Amino acid sequence: MNINDKKQCVEQVKQKFDASRAFFITHNLGLKAADITALRREIKANGGEFKVVKNTLIRKAIAGKPYSKDVDGDLNGPVAIAFSYKDPAAVAKAMVKYIDEKNRFQVMTGIMGADKLSSKDVIALSKLPGRDELIATAVRTIAAPLQSFMGVLTAVPRDFLNVLTAIKDKK
């Protein structure tokens, strides 16, 4: 890479950091190419992006950011960053699927808003329900009393009609 390409890359990565709601720093220590491709597709389907960038370019891109000192220690070795543009929990779920006991893929740290997340925090985030699930739960919670109330309102005329039908059948 020449100097202009590096400057352009730093600018693109800086824009990704600015646009993301959260990002997660991962270490890729031997994940197969097919697994990385599948991981990228899954993260992209969940409103994110998985990018491998040189550590020095990442450091330049986050220079001056409030979290730059928090993540600087994790920028060692083969690093990739998962950016979440929509739902951080969905991207965390996609990444946690690829963590295995052989430590070929590790989530080191993450930043969500102004908070630093440890690898345990990212795993806990992955276990939370996603945005769509939370919205569906809220809608069901709001709709349940209304449905019960409608059932009570329709019960009186229905029962009255049943009584009339029973009287008619008797005569």
Secondary structure, DSSP 8 states (H G I E B T S, - for coil): --HHHHHHHHHHHHHHHHH-SEEEEEEESS--HHHHHHHHHHHHHTTEEEEE--HHHHHHHHTTSTTHHHHHTT--SSEEEEEESS-HHHHHHHHHTT--TT-SEEEEEEEETTEEEEHHHHHHHHTS--HHHHHHHHHHHHHHHHHHHHHHHHHHHHHHHHHHHHHHHH-
